[in-house]
Amino acid sequence: MSQSSPPSPSQGRIMSVDVLRGFDMFWIIGGKGFFLAFLSLFIHPLPEKLQHHFTHVEWVGFSAWDLIMPLFLFIVGVSMAFSFRKRLESGANLAGLYKKILRRVLILFVLGMIAQGNLLHFDLSQLHIYCNTLQAIAVGYLVTSICALHLRFAGQIVVTILLLVGFCLLMMFVPVPGHGAGVLKPDANLALFIDDFILRGFSDGTPYTWILSSMGFAATTLMGLFGGYVLREKRSHLWKLTWLVALGAVCLLLGWAWGLFFPIIKHIWSSSMVLWAAGWSYWALALFYLIIDVAGFRKWSFPFMVIGMNAIVAYVAPHVLPYDALYQFLFGGILEPMERFGVFLLEGLGFMTVWGALYFMYRKKIFVRI
């Protein structure tokens, strides 16, 4: 844990990165329920198209809600472009860097097991070893760190291409026992077979895959790294925005085209999904950079900044603190008869509990760094 002053434009920080991270986290720490409950006060029932974008697609396809996890990994890569340059310029040696890298990977992996792997249940029959966004970040961070430390930019691009093409070839041409090659079903695909074979009883039993899909996690983080390279260049705002928008457009086009052969499936982190999500991530980064760092409209972003500066705490807290159940027990009987307004109050209470704690940390200049 480290203590430092809150970020400010005078420190030369790219504030849009922290705000975008906080905006992404907002939705999964209670913001989704709070926002939808607020809308339902005025619009009921909510339009099906809106509800679609606040739920995961069952298998093939992509919704706005499916962008949450890829964007989180993407932003990790963006931040790495700045943090690694800072460490290298300060004279950090390779051994020291790897010590910090491995420490962070280990902590993220354990936190992932705590958040969704039932580690704190102390029951091996309920333990899930690899099943969480933080663990996907750990793998993406590790691979991207190695590339950033040992490869030039061209080499990093080659690795990204190899990861995407390699995953596609494995998924489409390696036979799945009992099913054959090229099978992409929720209950039958190569990535799921590998998870079941290696993790055995320690898998989470969902269609989401992790071990082979780590190739995609790494590619997503590397694409974020490339976005960070653009932002850290000493060029004009227009140059940076042009490159971010162009990269987004290219990724969206390639993702759509690749999806005709290898469908966009977030559950397995398909190569086409990686590109499709990266395209939207580049555009989101460009939009936030334009509004916050170029145009200077920052006041509205403060609530998201508070979340983004302690993203790990924000992510883990709702998974380990049963405040939702507590509020339901204490106030459910009073608020439930109030129907939609009661739901709004319950959702708001849950969200503000997390945000209030993060705001307290922000005011006390407590920023958790792993």
Buried (B, 14 or more C-beta within 10 A) or exposed (E): EEEEEBBEEEEEBBBBBBBBBBBBBBBBBBBBBBBBBBBBEEEEEEEEEEEEBBEBBEBBBBBEBBBBBBBBBBBBBBBBBBEBBEBBEEEEEEEEBBEEBEEBBEBBBBBBBBBBBBBEEEEEEEBBBBBBBBBBBBBBBBBBBBBBBEEEEEEBBEBBEEBBBBBBEBBBEEEBEEBEEBBBEBEBBBBBBBBBEBBEEBBBEEBBBBBBBBBBBBBBBBBBBBBBBBBBEEEEEEEBBBBBBEBBEBBBEBBBEBBEEBBBBBBBBBBBBBBBBBBBBBBBBBBBBBBBBBEEEBEEBEBBBBBBBBBBBBBBBBBEEEBBEEBBEEBEEEBEEEEBEBBBBBBBBBBEBBBEBBBEBBEEEBBBEB
